[in-house]
């Protein structure tokens, strides 16, 4: 994947996360404050805990840091997958956000 393709896919992922936070705030009791600075989004939950999602351009990865740990995702041609477990990005984000919010939350690809 070229650097431009990576940036297009990674930016689309970040935009999707932002939009889905807004949607979840509207349809659930979640209170997720999403703050974007450049290639990084910080999700802040009601208990002040955070999930940080940031782009790692030199590695063409997206990193997610949550209470449960740190995860590195690389695009495999169809989805962003964890480089160790193969778990899909939105599956991990859903699980992590649910833990932070103490509420079942679902983020979806696309």
KEVEXFI-880869 format. One line per 8 residues: number of its first residue (from 1); for each residue x, y, z of N, C-alpha, C, O. Coordinates in nm, 3 decimals. Layout:
BEGIN
NUM> X:Y:Z:X:Y:Z:X:Y:Z:X:Y:Z ~ ...;
end
This chain:
BEGIN
1> 0.085:-0.117:0.000:0.000:0.000:0.000:0.090:0.123:0.000:0.189:0.130:0.073 ~ 0.054:0.218:-0.082:0.131:0.342:-0.086:0.098:0.427:0.038:0.000:0.402:0.107 ~ 0.182:0.526:0.063:0.158:0.616:0.176:0.025:0.690:0.159:-0.047:0.711:0.257 ~ -0.007:0.729:0.037:-0.132:0.801:0.011:-0.253:0.709:0.037:-0.352:0.753:0.096 ~ -0.245:0.586:-0.006:-0.354:0.490:0.020:-0.371:0.468:0.170:-0.483:0.464:0.221 ~ -0.259:0.453:0.240:-0.265:0.438:0.386:-0.336:0.557:0.449:-0.427:0.539:0.530 ~ -0.295:0.678:0.412:-0.355:0.799:0.471:-0.503:0.807:0.442:-0.581:0.844:0.530 ~ -0.544:0.773:0.320:-0.687:0.776:0.285:-0.765:0.677:0.371:-0.870:0.712:0.425;
9> -0.715:0.556:0.385:-0.784:0.453:0.464:-0.784:0.487:0.613:-0.885:0.470:0.682 ~ -0.672:0.536:0.662:-0.660:0.569:0.805:-0.748:0.688:0.841:-0.811:0.688:0.946 ~ -0.752:0.789:0.755:-0.838:0.905:0.779:-0.985:0.864:0.777:-1.064:0.912:0.858 ~ -1.021:0.776:0.686:-1.159:0.726:0.680:-1.195:0.653:0.810:-1.307:0.664:0.860 ~ -1.100:0.579:0.864:-1.122:0.509:0.991:-1.146:0.609:1.103:-1.240:0.592:1.181 ~ -1.063:0.712:1.113:-1.079:0.812:1.218:-1.211:0.886:1.205:-1.278:0.912:1.305 ~ -1.250:0.920:1.083:-1.378:0.988:1.061:-1.494:0.898:1.103:-1.592:0.946:1.161 ~ -1.482:0.770:1.075:-1.586:0.675:1.115:-1.598:0.667:1.266:-1.709:0.664:1.320;
17> -1.486:0.665:1.336:-1.487:0.661:1.483:-1.557:0.785:1.537:-1.641:0.775:1.626 ~ -1.522:0.902:1.484:-1.585:1.027:1.529:-1.736:1.024:1.508:-1.813:1.058:1.599 ~ -1.779:0.984:1.390:-1.922:0.981:1.358:-1.995:0.881:1.447:-2.107:0.906:1.491 ~ -1.932:0.767:1.472:-1.998:0.666:1.553:-2.006:0.706:1.700:-2.100:0.668:1.769 ~ -1.910:0.782:1.749:-1.919:0.836:1.886:-2.041:0.926:1.897:-2.116:0.918:1.993 ~ -2.060:1.014:1.797:-2.176:1.103:1.797:-2.306:1.021:1.794:-2.400:1.052:1.867 ~ -2.310:0.918:1.711:-2.429:0.833:1.701:-2.457:0.764:1.833:-2.571:0.761:1.879 ~ -2.353:0.707:1.895:-2.371:0.637:2.023:-2.417:0.732:2.132:-2.497:0.694:2.217;
25> -2.367:0.854:2.132:-2.412:0.953:2.230:-2.561:0.984:2.212:-2.631:1.012:2.309 ~ -2.608:0.980:2.088:-2.749:1.009:2.059:-2.843:0.895:2.095:-2.955:0.919:2.138 ~ -2.798:0.770:2.078:-2.890:0.656:2.092:-2.867:0.573:2.219:-2.942:0.479:2.244 ~ -2.766:0.608:2.299:-2.740:0.535:2.424:-2.716:0.636:2.537:-2.720:0.757:2.516 ~ -2.691:0.583:2.654:-2.655:0.668:2.768:-2.505:0.695:2.775:-2.456:0.751:2.873 ~ -2.434:0.656:2.671:-2.289:0.681:2.667:-2.265:0.832:2.666:-2.343:0.909:2.610 ~ -2.158:0.871:2.727:-2.118:1.011:2.727:-1.972:1.014:2.685:-1.882:1.031:2.768 ~ -1.950:0.998:2.554:-1.815:0.991:2.500:-1.779:1.126:2.440:-1.843:1.172:2.346;
33> -1.677:1.188:2.494:-1.626:1.313:2.438:-1.510:1.274:2.347:-1.409:1.223:2.394 ~ -1.525:1.299:2.217:-1.415:1.265:2.126:-1.345:1.392:2.082:-1.407:1.486:2.033 ~ -1.214:1.391:2.102:-1.131:1.508:2.072:-1.027:1.468:1.968:-0.950:1.373:1.988 ~ -1.026:1.540:1.858:-0.933:1.508:1.749:-0.828:1.615:1.738:-0.858:1.735:1.733 ~ -0.702:1.571:1.733:-0.589:1.661:1.707:-0.503:1.589:1.603:-0.438:1.489:1.634 ~ -0.502:1.641:1.482:-0.424:1.579:1.375:-0.464:1.435:1.353:-0.581:1.405:1.330 ~ -0.367:1.345:1.361:-0.391:1.203:1.340:-0.419:1.128:1.468:-0.387:1.009:1.478 ~ -0.477:1.195:1.567:-0.505:1.129:1.695:-0.644:1.167:1.745:-0.683:1.284:1.741;
41> -0.717:1.067:1.792:-0.846:1.090:1.856:-0.836:1.038:1.998:-0.788:0.927:2.022 ~ -0.883:1.118:2.092:-0.893:1.076:2.231:-1.040:1.067:2.266:-1.113:1.165:2.254 ~ -1.084:0.949:2.309:-1.221:0.928:2.355:-1.217:0.935:2.507:-1.147:0.857:2.572 ~ -1.292:1.028:2.563:-1.295:1.046:2.708:-1.434:1.006:2.757:-1.535:1.053:2.705 ~ -1.437:0.919:2.857:-1.561:0.863:2.908:-1.602:0.935:3.037:-1.525:1.012:3.093 ~ -1.723:0.908:3.083:-1.780:0.978:3.199:-1.692:0.964:3.324:-1.689:1.055:3.407 ~ -1.620:0.852:3.337:-1.534:0.831:3.454:-1.394:0.889:3.433:-1.304:0.863:3.513 ~ -1.375:0.967:3.328:-1.249:1.031:3.291:-1.146:0.935:3.232:-1.033:0.976:3.203;
49> -1.181:0.808:3.214:-1.089:0.716:3.147:-1.086:0.749:2.998:-1.175:0.816:2.946 ~ -0.981:0.703:2.931:-0.960:0.741:2.792:-0.921:0.622:2.705:-0.860:0.525:2.751 ~ -0.958:0.632:2.579:-0.906:0.547:2.473:-0.841:0.642:2.374:-0.901:0.742:2.334 ~ -0.718:0.612:2.334:-0.646:0.696:2.238:-0.623:0.614:2.112:-0.573:0.502:2.116 ~ -0.660:0.673:1.999:-0.640:0.610:1.868:-0.551:0.705:1.789:-0.584:0.823:1.772 ~ -0.439:0.655:1.741:-0.351:0.744:1.664:-0.286:0.673:1.548:-0.267:0.551:1.548 ~ -0.253:0.753:1.448:-0.190:0.702:1.326:-0.040:0.692:1.347:0.022:0.782:1.404 ~ 0.016:0.584:1.300:0.161:0.564:1.298:0.203:0.557:1.152:0.217:0.448:1.095;
57> 0.221:0.673:1.093:0.244:0.683:0.948:0.366:0.605:0.899:0.355:0.537:0.797 ~ 0.481:0.611:0.967:0.597:0.538:0.915:0.575:0.386:0.907:0.633:0.318:0.822 ~ 0.490:0.334:0.996:0.463:0.190:1.000:0.336:0.153:0.924:0.305:0.035:0.908 ~ 0.263:0.253:0.878:0.131:0.236:0.814:0.038:0.156:0.905:-0.027:0.061:0.862 ~ 0.034:0.196:1.032:-0.050:0.130:1.131:-0.140:0.232:1.200:-0.117:0.353:1.194 ~ -0.242:0.180:1.267:-0.327:0.258:1.356:-0.314:0.193:1.492:-0.332:0.072:1.506 ~ -0.281:0.273:1.593:-0.264:0.221:1.728:-0.382:0.261:1.814:-0.436:0.371:1.802 ~ -0.421:0.170:1.903:-0.529:0.194:1.997:-0.477:0.163:2.136:-0.427:0.054:2.161;
65> -0.489:0.258:2.228:-0.448:0.238:2.367:-0.573:0.251:2.453:-0.645:0.350:2.447 ~ -0.597:0.148:2.535:-0.715:0.145:2.622:-0.675:0.086:2.755:-0.561:0.043:2.775 ~ -0.769:0.083:2.847:-0.746:0.025:2.978:-0.694:-0.120:2.965:-0.611:-0.165:3.045 ~ -0.743:-0.191:2.865:-0.707:-0.332:2.846:-0.570:-0.353:2.782:-0.520:-0.466:2.781 ~ -0.509:-0.247:2.728:-0.376:-0.262:2.669:-0.359:-0.179:2.543:-0.443:-0.096:2.509 ~ -0.249:-0.204:2.475:-0.217:-0.135:2.351:-0.226:-0.231:2.234:-0.185:-0.347:2.244 ~ -0.278:-0.183:2.122:-0.302:-0.267:2.005:-0.254:-0.195:1.880:-0.268:-0.073:1.868 ~ -0.196:-0.271:1.788:-0.145:-0.217:1.663:-0.223:-0.282:1.549:-0.231:-0.404:1.541;
73> -0.280:-0.200:1.461:-0.362:-0.249:1.351:-0.301:-0.212:1.218:-0.253:-0.100:1.198 ~ -0.303:-0.308:1.126:-0.251:-0.288:0.991:-0.362:-0.329:0.894:-0.434:-0.426:0.919 ~ -0.376:-0.255:0.785:-0.480:-0.285:0.687:-0.438:-0.408:0.607:-0.328:-0.412:0.552 ~ -0.528:-0.507:0.599:-0.493:-0.632:0.530:-0.556:-0.644:0.392:-0.557:-0.752:0.333 ~ -0.608:-0.534:0.340:-0.675:-0.537:0.211:-0.826:-0.535:0.224:-0.897:-0.502:0.129 ~ -0.876:-0.571:0.344:-1.020:-0.571:0.365:-1.061:-0.507:0.496:-1.171:-0.453:0.507 ~ -0.972:-0.513:0.595:-1.004:-0.460:0.728:-0.874:-0.426:0.801:-0.766:-0.472:0.765 ~ -0.888:-0.343:0.904:-0.775:-0.314:0.993:-0.769:-0.426:1.095:-0.866:-0.448:1.168;
81> -0.657:-0.499:1.101:-0.642:-0.615:1.188:-0.523:-0.598:1.282:-0.418:-0.546:1.245 ~ -0.545:-0.645:1.407:-0.438:-0.641:1.507:-0.321:-0.725:1.458:-0.340:-0.837:1.410 ~ -0.201:-0.673:1.469:-0.082:-0.741:1.417:-0.047:-0.865:1.496:0.029:-0.950:1.447 ~ -0.098:-0.879:1.617:-0.070:-0.999:1.698:-0.183:-1.100:1.693:-0.160:-1.218:1.666 ~ -0.305:-1.055:1.717:-0.418:-1.149:1.729:-0.501:-1.164:1.602:-0.573:-1.262:1.586 ~ -0.492:-1.067:1.512:-0.575:-1.068:1.392:-0.714:-1.011:1.415:-0.797:-1.008:1.324 ~ -0.741:-0.966:1.539:-0.872:-0.910:1.572:-0.897:-0.784:1.489:-0.806:-0.705:1.466 ~ -1.021:-0.766:1.445:-1.061:-0.651:1.365:-1.071:-0.527:1.454:-1.113:-0.537:1.569;
89> -1.033:-0.411:1.401:-1.027:-0.287:1.477:-1.158:-0.254:1.548:-1.157:-0.227:1.669 ~ -1.270:-0.255:1.476:-1.396:-0.213:1.537:-1.445:-0.312:1.643:-1.518:-0.274:1.735 ~ -1.407:-0.438:1.631:-1.439:-0.536:1.735:-1.366:-0.499:1.863:-1.426:-0.499:1.971 ~ -1.237:-0.468:1.853:-1.158:-0.429:1.970:-1.207:-0.298:2.027:-1.218:-0.284:2.149 ~ -1.237:-0.200:1.940:-1.286:-0.071:1.989:-1.418:-0.089:2.063:-1.439:-0.027:2.167 ~ -1.507:-0.171:2.011:-1.636:-0.196:2.076:-1.616:-0.255:2.215:-1.679:-0.211:2.311 ~ -1.528:-0.353:2.225:-1.503:-0.417:2.356:-1.439:-0.318:2.453:-1.478:-0.311:2.570 ~ -1.342:-0.243:2.406:-1.273:-0.148:2.493:-1.367:-0.036:2.537:-1.370:-0.001:2.655;
97> -1.444:0.020:2.444:-1.536:0.128:2.478:-1.644:0.079:2.574:-1.684:0.151:2.665 ~ -1.691:-0.043:2.555:-1.791:-0.101:2.646:-1.735:-0.112:2.787:-1.806:-0.085:2.884 ~ -1.609:-0.152:2.800:-1.544:-0.161:2.931:-1.533:-0.022:2.995:-1.561:-0.006:3.114 ~ -1.492:0.075:2.919:-1.474:0.210:2.972:-1.608:0.274:3.010:-1.618:0.341:3.113 ~ -1.711:0.253:2.928:-1.841:0.315:2.951:-1.928:0.235:3.048:-2.029:0.284:3.099 ~ -1.886:0.111:3.073:-1.968:0.018:3.153:-2.108:0.007:3.094:-2.210:0.011:3.164 ~ -2.108:-0.006:2.962:-2.231:-0.008:2.884:-2.200:-0.077:2.751:-2.095:-0.053:2.692 ~ -2.289:-0.162:2.703:-2.265:-0.230:2.577:-2.267:-0.133:2.460:-2.373:-0.077:2.429;
105> -2.154:-0.112:2.395:-2.144:-0.021:2.281:-2.091:-0.097:2.160:-2.004:-0.183:2.173 ~ -2.145:-0.065:2.043:-2.100:-0.133:1.922:-2.057:-0.032:1.817:-2.135:0.051:1.771 ~ -1.930:-0.042:1.780:-1.875:0.033:1.668:-1.870:-0.064:1.550:-1.842:-0.182:1.567 ~ -1.898:-0.013:1.431:-1.904:-0.099:1.312:-1.814:-0.046:1.201:-1.796:0.075:1.187 ~ -1.758:-0.138:1.124:-1.680:-0.100:1.006:-1.774:-0.042:0.902:-1.890:-0.082:0.892 ~ -1.722:0.053:0.825:-1.801:0.108:0.715:-1.895:0.206:0.761:-1.969:0.262:0.681;
end
